[in-house]
């Protein structure tokens, strides 16, 4: 498979400088010969002048106006809907706070071709990110059982879940899987997409080495912070950027097998008792082993 044209899918809201830096890293890529890309970016009603600045410095970016309530999944779905109207060989998800290293796209496409030649089937390719401040891995491919990040090596590795920072989806997989699920507003749509692809018989592969920088979002799990009052933890949990009950229910039931209710139980135990959650969880495990 030769990739001649790909669509870059992005969404943003009120972080102009990060968005500009991310797009700048796209235009600084060391691309394979004869490859070109188009950028589809949803500006979800930013008030910081993101769109105007993009039009000034990057006039070729295809900007799509959001309604201010799309969040990550909604924005990426809209970008994908627009990009799907074109004839692209594949689609690259890119978070607007992620800065690509110069050979990131080359690495991704080379991995895609390598896997295709080896297995005779297309696969989803995931790029891993470093937190530039700490030097620790922040995002990439994960294991389903314990949500553990897999450290990239100098060869491709399989994984089971994906962070949506840097992800390449060939057009054949998009044709079969479709867009991101409308059941999710923000944080679970990327993992859901990867697991849906696995169920369809496609593989998820982590590209060799780190492909970009992205600072880890320390507020992502504020509901587990014992320094925050319970009411506030619950508000964070049920916010669009948290893990709202309906979305957690849908994800667990769809992907976690017969013991899916444990996901909900563990989540709310963590919120209610963040200091003693580990001890409570161990007691629950011991109880289940004893029952067995």
C-alpha positions as CSV (number, residue, x, y, z in Angstrom):
1,X,0.0,0.0,0.0
2,X,1.3,3.4,-1.0
3,X,0.0,6.5,0.9
4,X,-0.3,9.5,-1.3
5,X,-2.7,11.7,0.6
6,X,-3.9,11.7,4.2
7,X,-6.2,13.9,6.2
8,X,-5.1,15.3,9.6
9,X,-8.0,15.5,12.1
10,X,-7.9,18.0,14.9
11,X,-10.2,19.9,17.3
12,X,-9.4,22.8,19.5
13,X,-10.8,25.2,22.1
14,X,-9.2,28.3,23.6
15,X,-5.5,27.2,23.6
16,X,-4.3,29.2,20.6
17,X,-0.5,28.9,21.2
18,X,-0.6,25.2,21.7
19,X,-2.8,24.7,18.6
20,X,-0.4,26.9,16.5
21,X,2.6,24.9,17.8
22,X,1.0,21.6,17.0
23,X,0.1,22.7,13.4
24,X,3.6,24.2,12.9
25,X,5.1,20.8,13.8
26,X,3.0,19.3,11.0
27,X,4.4,21.7,8.4
28,X,7.9,20.8,9.6
29,X,7.5,17.1,9.0
30,X,10.1,15.2,6.9
31,X,7.5,13.5,4.7
32,X,7.8,10.5,2.4
33,X,8.2,11.4,-1.3
34,X,4.9,12.3,-3.1
35,X,2.9,12.5,0.1
36,X,0.6,15.5,0.9
37,X,-1.9,16.1,3.6
38,X,-4.8,18.3,4.4
39,X,-5.6,19.6,7.9
40,X,-9.3,19.5,9.1
41,X,-9.5,21.5,12.3
42,X,-12.7,22.1,14.3
43,X,-12.6,25.3,16.3
44,X,-15.2,24.7,18.9
45,X,-16.2,28.4,19.3
46,X,-12.9,29.6,20.7
47,X,-12.8,33.2,22.0
48,X,-9.0,33.6,22.0
49,X,-8.7,34.3,18.3
50,X,-7.5,30.8,17.3
51,X,-9.3,30.8,13.9
52,X,-8.2,34.3,12.9
53,X,-4.6,33.5,13.8
54,X,-4.7,30.2,11.9
55,X,-6.1,32.0,8.8
56,X,-3.2,34.4,9.0
57,X,-0.3,31.9,9.5
58,X,-1.7,28.7,8.1
59,X,-4.3,29.6,5.4
60,X,-4.5,26.1,4.0
61,X,-6.0,24.7,7.2
62,X,-9.6,23.8,6.7
63,X,-11.3,25.3,9.7
64,X,-14.8,24.0,10.7
65,X,-16.9,26.0,13.2
66,X,-18.1,24.2,16.3
67,X,-21.0,25.1,18.6
68,X,-18.9,25.4,21.7
69,X,-20.2,22.1,23.2
70,X,-18.4,19.5,21.2
71,X,-15.4,18.6,23.4
72,X,-12.9,16.1,22.0
73,X,-15.1,13.4,20.6
74,X,-17.7,15.7,19.1
75,X,-15.0,17.9,17.5
76,X,-13.1,15.0,16.1
77,X,-16.3,13.4,14.7
78,X,-17.1,16.6,12.9
79,X,-13.6,16.9,11.5
80,X,-13.8,13.3,10.3
81,X,-17.2,13.8,8.7
82,X,-15.8,16.7,6.7
83,X,-12.6,14.8,5.8
84,X,-14.5,11.7,4.8
85,X,-16.0,13.7,1.9
86,X,-12.6,13.7,0.3
87,X,-10.7,10.8,-1.2
88,X,-7.9,10.1,1.4
89,X,-5.8,7.0,1.9
90,X,-6.0,7.4,5.7
91,X,-6.7,9.7,8.6
92,X,-4.4,10.9,11.3
93,X,-5.8,12.0,14.7
94,X,-3.7,14.7,16.3
95,X,-4.4,16.4,19.6
96,X,-3.9,20.1,19.4
97,X,-1.6,20.0,22.5
98,X,0.7,17.4,20.8
99,X,3.9,18.5,19.1
100,X,5.1,16.0,16.5
101,X,8.8,15.1,16.1
102,X,10.0,15.8,12.6
103,X,9.8,12.1,11.3
104,X,6.6,11.2,13.1
105,X,4.3,10.9,10.0
106,X,7.1,9.1,8.1
107,X,7.4,6.7,11.1
108,X,3.7,6.1,11.3
109,X,3.3,5.4,7.6
110,X,6.3,3.2,7.4
111,X,4.9,1.2,10.4
112,X,1.6,0.9,8.6
113,X,3.2,-0.4,5.4
114,X,5.4,-2.8,7.4
115,X,2.5,-4.3,9.3
116,X,0.4,-4.6,6.1
117,X,3.2,-6.4,4.3
118,X,3.7,-8.7,7.3
119,X,0.0,-9.5,8.0
120,X,-1.7,-8.7,4.7
121,X,-4.1,-6.6,6.6
122,X,-4.4,-2.9,7.6
123,X,-4.0,-1.9,11.2
124,X,-4.4,1.2,13.4
125,X,-1.1,2.7,14.3
126,X,-0.6,4.6,17.6
127,X,2.1,7.1,18.3
128,X,3.6,7.5,21.8
129,X,4.2,10.8,23.6
130,X,6.7,12.1,26.1
131,X,6.0,14.7,28.7
132,X,8.7,17.2,27.8
133,X,8.8,18.6,31.4
134,X,9.2,15.3,33.2
135,X,10.7,13.1,30.5
136,X,8.2,10.5,31.4
137,X,5.8,8.8,28.9
138,X,2.4,10.6,28.9
139,X,0.3,8.9,26.2
140,X,0.3,6.1,23.7
141,X,-0.9,2.5,23.6
142,X,-2.2,0.6,26.6
143,X,-3.2,-2.7,28.0
144,X,-6.9,-3.3,28.6
145,X,-6.6,-5.2,31.9
146,X,-4.8,-2.6,33.9
147,X,-4.7,0.4,31.6
148,X,-0.9,0.4,31.7
149,X,1.0,2.4,29.1
150,X,3.3,0.3,26.9
151,X,6.8,1.8,26.5
152,X,7.6,2.1,22.8
153,X,10.7,0.2,21.6
154,X,12.6,0.2,18.3
155,X,10.0,-2.1,16.7
156,X,6.2,-2.2,16.5
157,X,4.2,-3.7,19.4
158,X,0.6,-4.7,19.7
159,X,-1.7,-3.0,22.2
160,X,-5.4,-3.1,23.2
161,X,-6.3,0.5,24.0
162,X,-5.3,3.8,22.5
163,X,-4.9,7.4,23.6
164,X,-6.1,9.6,20.8
165,X,-3.1,12.0,20.7
166,X,-1.4,10.5,17.6
167,X,-3.4,7.8,15.8
168,X,-3.5,6.7,12.2
169,X,-6.5,5.0,10.7
170,X,-6.3,3.6,7.1
171,X,-9.3,4.3,4.9
172,X,-10.2,0.5,4.8
173,X,-10.6,0.5,8.6
174,X,-12.6,3.7,8.6
175,X,-14.9,2.2,5.9
176,X,-15.7,-0.7,8.2
177,X,-15.6,0.8,11.6
178,X,-16.9,4.3,10.8
179,X,-16.5,7.4,12.9
180,X,-16.0,7.9,16.7
181,X,-19.0,6.8,18.7
182,X,-21.6,9.5,19.5
183,X,-22.1,7.8,22.9
184,X,-18.9,9.6,24.2
185,X,-18.3,13.3,24.5
186,X,-14.7,13.5,25.5
187,X,-12.4,11.0,27.2
188,X,-13.5,7.5,26.3
189,X,-14.1,7.7,22.5
190,X,-10.5,6.9,21.5
191,X,-10.4,3.7,23.6
192,X,-13.8,2.7,22.4
193,X,-12.8,3.1,18.8
194,X,-9.7,0.9,19.3
195,X,-11.6,-1.8,21.1
196,X,-14.3,-1.7,18.4
197,X,-11.6,-2.2,15.8
198,X,-10.2,-5.2,17.7
199,X,-13.7,-6.8,17.7
200,X,-13.8,-6.4,13.9
201,X,-10.5,-8.3,13.6
202,X,-8.2,-5.4,13.1
203,X,-5.0,-5.0,15.2
204,X,-3.6,-2.0,17.1
205,X,0.1,-1.4,16.8
206,X,2.4,1.0,18.6
207,X,4.9,2.7,16.2
208,X,8.6,2.4,17.2
209,X,10.1,5.1,19.4
210,X,8.4,8.3,20.6
211,X,6.7,10.4,18.0
212,X,5.9,13.6,19.9
213,X,5.6,15.6,23.1
214,X,2.5,16.1,25.1
215,X,2.2,17.3,28.7
216,X,0.2,14.8,30.9
217,X,-3.1,16.3,32.0
218,X,-2.9,16.2,35.8
219,X,-6.5,17.3,36.1
220,X,-7.8,14.3,34.1
221,X,-8.6,12.3,37.3
222,X,-9.3,15.1,39.8
223,X,-12.2,13.0,41.1
224,X,-9.6,10.7,42.8
225,X,-7.8,13.6,44.6
226,X,-8.4,13.3,48.4
227,X,-7.6,16.9,48.9
228,X,-10.7,17.9,47.0
229,X,-14.1,17.8,48.8
230,X,-16.5,14.9,47.8
231,X,-19.1,17.2,46.2
232,X,-16.4,18.7,44.0
233,X,-15.0,15.2,43.1
234,X,-18.4,14.1,42.0
235,X,-18.8,17.2,39.9
236,X,-15.5,16.6,38.2
237,X,-16.4,12.9,37.6
238,X,-19.7,13.8,36.0
239,X,-18.4,16.7,33.9
240,X,-18.0,16.1,30.2
241,X,-14.2,15.8,30.6
242,X,-14.6,13.3,33.5
243,X,-16.3,9.9,33.4
244,X,-20.0,10.6,33.4
245,X,-22.1,7.7,34.6
246,X,-23.8,7.0,31.3
247,X,-20.6,6.9,29.3
248,X,-18.8,4.8,31.9
249,X,-21.8,2.4,31.9
250,X,-21.8,2.2,28.0
251,X,-18.0,1.6,27.8
252,X,-17.9,-1.0,30.6
253,X,-20.9,-3.0,29.2
254,X,-19.6,-2.8,25.7
255,X,-16.0,-3.8,26.4
256,X,-15.5,-5.4,29.9
257,X,-17.3,-8.7,29.6
258,X,-19.5,-10.3,32.3
259,X,-17.8,-8.5,35.2
260,X,-18.4,-5.0,33.7
261,X,-20.4,-3.8,36.8
262,X,-17.1,-3.9,38.7
263,X,-15.8,-1.0,36.6
264,X,-18.6,1.2,37.9
265,X,-18.2,-0.1,41.5
266,X,-14.4,0.6,41.4
267,X,-14.9,4.0,40.0
268,X,-17.3,5.2,42.6
269,X,-15.4,3.6,45.4
270,X,-12.4,5.6,44.2
271,X,-14.4,8.8,44.3
272,X,-15.9,8.1,47.7
273,X,-12.8,6.8,49.4
274,X,-9.7,8.0,47.5
275,X,-7.4,7.5,50.4
276,X,-8.4,4.0,51.3
277,X,-9.4,2.8,47.8
278,X,-6.4,0.5,47.3
279,X,-7.1,-1.3,50.5
280,X,-10.8,-1.7,49.7
281,X,-10.0,-2.9,46.2
282,X,-7.6,-5.6,47.6
283,X,-10.3,-6.8,50.0
284,X,-12.8,-7.1,47.2
285,X,-10.2,-9.1,45.2
286,X,-9.6,-11.4,48.2
287,X,-13.3,-11.9,48.6
288,X,-13.8,-12.9,45.0
289,X,-10.8,-15.3,45.2
290,X,-12.3,-16.9,48.3
291,X,-15.6,-17.3,46.6
292,X,-13.9,-19.0,43.7
